[in-house]
Amino acid sequence: MSERDGSSFVWFLAGLGLGGLVGVLYAPRAGSETREELRARAEQGTEYVRTRAREAREQASGWVDKGRDVVNQQKDQFRAAYEAGRQAYQEATTETVPTKGV
């Protein structure tokens, strides 16, 4: 079975080489034109990636700001609820204290 796998790989490499050779022979442009086109497309791809990365960074920053606002709002609500509960407890305990001497 391993001989068959090795033979298949050799045929794959031979086909890859033959395809590359045919591609070079029948290329529609000269090598310098092809290289320039590849370079231009690579620069376009680089600019696209930079743009998308900047947009993603801005979007993530917006999400962080929104998250921070929500957390601060929740903290304020919790703090207000805590203070209201504390005040209610203090009022309840001072009202229920029995007076001596009655």
TAJORA-V668726 format. One record per helix or strand of 3 or more residues. SS is the DSSP state (H for helix, E for strand). FROM is the first residue (numbers start at 1). TO is the last residue. Records with the same first field share a line. If there is no record, write none. Layout:
# TAJORA-V668726
SS = FROM-TO ; FROM-TO
This chain:
# TAJORA-V668726
H = 2-25 ; 31-95
